[in-house]
């Protein structure tokens, strides 16, 4: 839909994404100071974009990802960090999506990597825990289910985190739960810029869903982050996109009527309908049965699927400890005759 305004309407949900400067924090007090800075972004963006309904911050925005002190900076869903975010959303009458890296695990295991959405009344309305922590670096305990909740003006919002979206099943499952906007908060670094920009557009197109990506920018103690936070239309076209600069933000409006009309009336490119009505052009109603043996086996024999995948890849978390045969080294080039 047309872009360029800073307003919204009853049918247009105003969404902003932020290229937040990756924080380097080492103490709880520094984390809380950073949370107050995030709250300042909420207030400033609402003042500058009066149509703002939802603002999205990247993964690692709150606590960063300190290479040695990450376990000292965890919090809870009712912690001081969340209280700061709650007050900011309530004061400015906006929804906000924030990152907790990490959220304390109730059973004392490693923390979760968690996305939370707070509504315009300051209430937590969605909690999603990252299902696919990025390997081999992230220490987070894996979550086990996708999550969708009602957002501003009735827009249905689903959460994903960074590496999750490299798995197409995540977005498909989230959309099948009713999401009209899939939010991806990420802390993605070079050299993966082009692949990750493309994924947002592909996931939007194949699922008839809006996608909003908020990514880190700048450098911490380990990585350089490429920014490019963006908002993608359900046809895969980019509505708005930041560059690589830290603390850039951009804004777009998402039409409720347009996406609902497409899901209702599109035929040729209605991937959601066509997935479970295969061949309805020749057989009315088509076929609903899953034609993919991999998914049937994953449900009924998950350990068997693991075995299948290990034949294709390796049979241990550490490649060095795998029994899967290594490729033979290439032959040495014949010595050129003198």
GIZI-V544097 format. One line per field, one symbol per residue. ss: DSSP state (2 for helix, 1 for strand, 0 for the rest). Layout:
ss->???
This chain:
ss->00000000100111111110100000022222222222222222222200011111000000000000022200100002222222222222001111111110000000011111110000011111100000000000100000011102220111111222220222222222000011111100100022222222222222200111111011100001110001110000011110000001111111122222222220000022222001000000001000002222222202222222222200000022200000000000000000
